[in-house]
């Protein structure tokens, strides 16, 4: 098989699928390739938050999310607004600092006392000192959103091939010409690499060094609790949401660092972190502490040395690694990738600080310096 596409996207996570959808909407022929299945790793196993106010993509994230169900034609279960509650003075001071930053940027935030917080979050306890209420942001269902992007991409004429790992990126005259897979060679005019932790290994053979370290991110899901009016609640080092069935789905560090080349099957919940998550959920929501944990999830997330995404174009290759914040930003990221592929620059915001060039001169032992070392046998 040797088929030509205008654009090939490596990675069927939420970033790759959003990018492919945006490109297909522009009338380009698009192929998405993935070593596993759609959204099998962190894209469908995260807290679903969409409130990344520190990102240059944030304004576009906020503009797009309320429109995504209509644009995609499938449900994402997006809900607006979010609450962050504190169980100690240190956290409360930090959340007020976050509110100050949001105020300066023009994003509306309410500072709430303990009583108001408990009224908004009925499963919070007497240990809740207060917090902040984002009147922006929100959350969506990661599984539904990933599937919505995949279906919408196919509606636009795009193609997805699962269980089809890229084994080689072919080049000619300094430009990428295609990719080799077990199902044959596919040629392309442009390549988008959104393959999460595998980005570094895929691009190294063609001379592009992308500094990444992979971490296992875990989440737990409880039995259903009574539905709250506002299901997006953070605090106590946790991020997550209440599902539409009432389950509490929460995660939140620390990561266990693993080999960047790790494959999907390595991302199973095998660590003591699940117990830490359960304890902290019970501390944050004492009135739901009786709920049983009914399952846990794990996904592998890639991290850059400074924790910020890389969105950059090098010749006819676009790199899209989101450093752990890919889900919420995905509508905006796809738009940015479309612009990089088609126009060579992002049309709606300045993403200069997200270029790969910022890591020029990075110390070879940067992982060791940060203590980002894999556990033996992880």
C-alpha positions, 0 to 999 in steps of 0.5 A: 500500500502506498497512498498519498495524503495532504497531511498525516497525523501520528497519534490518535489522542485528543491533540492529534484528532483535533488537529486532524479534524481542523485540517479536514474541515479545510478540505485537506485529505488527512490520515491519522495513524496510531499504534493502539486505539483512539484515545487509549492513553491519557487523552481519555484518562484525565480530569476533563478540565478546561481552565488553562488560564496561563496558556496563550491558547486559553482565550481560544479554549474558552471561545471554542468549548461552548461551541464544540458539541454543535461544531463536532455534531456529537456530545462532549458533555461540556459544562461551564465554570469551576470551583477550587476549595481549600482545606488549609490556609496555605492552599487558600492563600494560593487560590487567592493568588490565582484569583488575583492573576485571573483578575489581572487578565480579565477573567471573572473569579469570585472569592468564596468563604467556607459557608458559600463553598459548602453550599456550592459543593454539598459533599465538602465538610466543615474543614472547607475554609473557602476557595474561588469560583471560576466563572469561566473554564469548565470541564468535559467528558474525556472519553466522549470528547475523544470519540466525538473528534474521531467521528467528526473527523470521519464525517469530514472525510478523514481516515483513522487507522488503529493498531498501525504504529509508524516505524519510520519517517521518510525524508528527501531533501530535508523534508518529510515525504511520508511514513512507513508502517506495518500496513505499508508506506503512506506519503504526505505533503505535511506531517503532524507528530502528536504521539505523546511520549513517543514523539522524541523517539519518532523524530530523533532519527530525522534530526529533531531533538524533542526533550521529553520525560514520560510519567504515569498519571493515575485517576480513581472513580468512586460510586455515584454521589448526589449530583451537584449543580456544579460538578467541576471541583478541584483542591487538595492537590486534586483535579477532576469532576463529577460525572453525569452519573454522579461518580467522582473521577479524580487524579493529581500527582505525583507522577511516577516517571517511566521510560519515555518510549513506554507503550500503552500496556505499561500505563496500568494503575499499579502504584500506591498513588491510587491509595493517596488519591482515595485518601485526598478525595475523602479529605476534600469531600468528607460527606462522600468519604463513605463511597467505594472506589470502583475503578482506577485508570492510568495514562502516560503523559509527556512532560517538557523540561519547563512544563509548557507545551511545544507547538512548532513547525520545522520545515513541513513537520508540526510538533504538538506535545502538550506536556500534560494539559492536552485535553482542555486545550485540544479545541484551540490546539487543533486550530493552532496546528491547522494554522501552522500546517496551512499558513505557517503561523498561528492566526489567533495568538502568539505562540512564540514561547512554545517553540522547540528552540527554547530548549537549545543548549539544554543540559544533556542530564536535565532529567537527572538534574530534576530528579525525573528518573524512572523507577526500576522495573517501571 
